[in-house]
Amino acid sequence: MRVSFAPIGSVPPFDAGTQTIALPPGLDSAHAVIAARAILTELAIVQPLFGAVCFCGEPLDLSPRIPEQRRSDNQVVKHA
């Protein structure tokens, strides 16, 4: 099972076709675990006391693959 970060309402919380859970971007790690556990519990996947696990029992990796970047209007981009 995969975890993606997407704005609320832009994708369903669970996509069965891709086996992906969607969490809101910007959640700290504690809130990401709570949100993932809530979705998994709705899917009737029993969760351990700590963390979140897939239906197969593997722990979920809740860290974003690409960190959010800070941008400003004064940012200058140079290409070599």
C-alpha positions as CSV (number, residue, x, y, z in Angstrom):
1,M,0.0,0.0,0.0
2,R,1.3,3.5,-0.9
3,V,0.8,6.8,0.8
4,S,0.4,10.0,-1.2
5,F,0.0,13.6,0.0
6,A,-2.8,15.6,-1.8
7,P,-5.1,18.5,-1.0
8,I,-8.3,17.4,0.7
9,G,-11.0,16.7,-1.8
10,S,-8.7,16.4,-4.8
11,V,-8.5,12.6,-4.6
12,P,-10.4,10.0,-2.5
13,P,-8.9,9.0,0.8
14,F,-8.3,5.5,-0.5
15,D,-7.9,4.5,-4.2
16,A,-8.5,0.7,-4.5
17,G,-7.1,0.7,-8.0
18,T,-3.7,2.0,-7.0
19,Q,-3.9,0.8,-3.4
20,T,-3.0,4.4,-2.3
21,I,-4.0,6.3,0.8
22,A,-4.2,10.1,0.3
23,L,-3.2,12.3,3.3
24,P,-3.3,16.1,3.4
25,P,0.1,17.8,2.7
26,G,1.8,19.5,5.6
27,L,0.8,17.1,8.4
28,D,3.4,16.5,11.0
29,S,4.4,12.9,11.6
30,A,2.0,12.3,14.5
31,H,-1.0,13.7,12.7
32,A,-0.1,11.7,9.5
33,V,-0.1,8.5,11.6
34,I,-3.5,9.4,13.1
35,A,-5.0,10.2,9.7
36,A,-3.6,7.0,8.1
37,R,-4.8,4.8,11.0
38,A,-8.3,6.4,10.6
39,I,-8.5,5.5,6.9
40,L,-7.1,2.0,7.5
41,T,-9.6,1.4,10.3
42,E,-12.5,2.4,8.0
43,L,-11.1,-0.2,5.6
44,A,-11.3,-2.8,8.5
45,I,-7.6,-3.2,8.7
46,V,-6.7,-3.9,12.3
47,Q,-4.0,-1.5,13.5
48,P,-1.3,-2.2,16.1
49,L,-1.0,-0.1,19.3
50,F,1.6,2.2,17.6
51,G,2.2,3.1,14.0
52,A,0.1,2.2,11.0
53,V,0.2,-1.0,9.0
54,C,-1.0,-2.2,5.6
55,F,-3.4,-5.1,5.2
56,C,-0.4,-7.3,4.7
57,G,1.1,-6.3,8.0
58,E,3.9,-4.2,6.7
59,P,4.4,-0.8,8.4
60,L,3.5,2.2,6.2
61,D,6.1,4.8,5.2
62,L,4.4,8.1,6.0
63,S,7.3,10.4,5.0
64,P,6.7,12.5,1.9
65,R,8.8,11.4,-1.1
66,I,9.4,15.0,-2.2
67,P,9.6,17.5,0.6
68,E,7.7,20.7,0.2
69,Q,9.8,23.5,-1.1
70,R,9.7,27.1,0.0
71,R,9.2,29.6,-2.7
72,S,9.2,33.4,-2.8
73,D,8.6,36.0,-5.4
74,N,12.3,37.0,-5.1
75,Q,13.6,33.6,-6.0
76,V,16.0,33.5,-8.9
77,V,16.7,30.4,-10.8
78,K,19.9,30.0,-12.9
79,H,20.6,27.2,-15.3
80,A,24.1,26.1,-16.2
